């Protein structure tokens, strides 16, 4: 078996894991310190926004948790790739976690988009929200397609192993 593809894969997996770990830590810091402080400051500076402080914080926290679920699931899938077990039913648990958390994050973004659309008097704000919502939609649909491809590849691998 040619080892070059695995070597190239390892060259991509290590930096990806470093980036995933850094992103996860940054999200924990944002969840624990940055966002609560930012929304508290916003409520102090603009009392008219104090009523939305807690709902916005909850939405942001839930969104960051969704991203953390994707990070952990991706980490587990990378481990399965390194162990040549990615084309198995066990990997579907992690892919399903990515699909579901992406779906929840999309619903949060869509809700924010609707809220911005309904309350904004500046057309730039809904447009900016739409610029976030569109790639999130594409990512969510891409995850559904990749899940279907993984199912097909897993079935093919199972069939090939049965023949061999």
N, C-alpha and C positions, 0 to 999 in steps of 0.2 A: 504494500500500500504506500502511496506517495504521501510523505509527511509534510510537504510544502503547504498544502491548504490549511492544515492544522496549525503550522507555525504562523501563517498569516492571520489566522483566526485569533491566536493567542496575542498577537501584536495589537489587535483591535479590542480584545476583551479586557486586557489590563487597564488601558486608559479609560475605557468605558466604565469599568467598575470604580475607578478613582473619581470620575465625574459623577457617577450615581451616588457615591458616598458623600462627596462634597455637597451635592444638591440636597440630599437627605438631611445632612447636618444643618445646612442653611435654612431649610424648611422648619426644622425643629426650633431654631433660634427665632425665626419669624413668627411661628405659632406661639412661642412662650413669651417673647419680649417685644418684638417689633410691631406686630399688628395690634395687640392690646394697647400698647402705648400710643400708637398712631391714632387709633379710634378714640382713646381717652382725650388726647390733645385736640382732636377734631371737635369733640363734644364741648370742650372748654372754650375753644376759639369761636365756634359757630353753634350757639345753643339751639338754633333751629334744626340742626342735624343730630342733636342728642337723642332724639327718639329712634333714630335708625342705627345708633351706635352698636347695640347688641345684635340686632339681626344681621347687619353687615359683617360684624366680627364672626358670627356663627357661620355665615356663608363662606367667608374667607378661610376659616379654620377647616370646615368640611372639604372645601376645594383642595387645600393643602394636604389633607389626609388622603384624598383620592390620588394625588400625585405620589404620595409616599407608598400607597398600595401598588401603584404602577412600578415604582422603583424597586420595591422588594420582590415583586413578581418577576421583573426583568432580571434581577440578580439571580433568582432561582432558575430561571430559564437559561441564563448563561452557564450556570453550573451544569445543567442537564446537557447543554451543547458540548461542554468540555468532556463530559462523561459519555457522550454519544447515546444519550437517552431522550433527546428532545422529541423524537418521533415515537412517542408512547402516550398512552392514555393519561399517565401521570402529569404530563406537561399541560394537559387541558385544564387542570385546576388553576394553574397560574395564568394561563391565557384567559380563562373565564373571569378571573379576578381583575385582569386588565380591562376586559370588555365591560364588566359591570361598573368598575370605578370610573372608567371613561364615560359611561352613560350617566352616572350620577353627576360627574363634573359638568357634562354637557347640559343637563337639566338645570344645574345651578347657573351656568352662563346664560342659558336661554331665559331663565327667570330674571336675571339681572338686565339682560337686553330689553325685555318687555318693560321692566320697571323704568329703565332709562328712557325708553321710547315714550312711555306714558307721562313722565315727569319733566323731561328736558325741554327747555325752550330754545336751545341751541342745536341746530342740526348736526353739528360736529360730534356731539356726545353719542347719539345713536349710531352714527357712522363708525366711530371708534369702537363701540361695543360690537358692532357687526363685524369689524375687522378682526376681533378676537373670536367671535362665534363661528365664522366661516371656516377657519383652519381647524378649530376644535371639532366641528362637524365632519370635516374631511378625515381627521385623525380617528374619530369614533367609527366611521364607516370603514376606514382602512383596517382597523382592528377586527371588525366583523369579517371582512374578506380574508385577512390573514388567519383567523381562526378556522374558516372553512378550508383554506389551503392546508393548514396543519392537519385537519381531520382527513383530508384526501391523502396527504403524504403518509400519515400514520397507517391508514388502511392499506396503501400500497406496500409499505415496509412490512406490515404484518403478512400480507399475501406473499411477498418475496421470501420472507423467512420460512413460511410454510412450504414453499416449493423447494427451497434449499434444504 
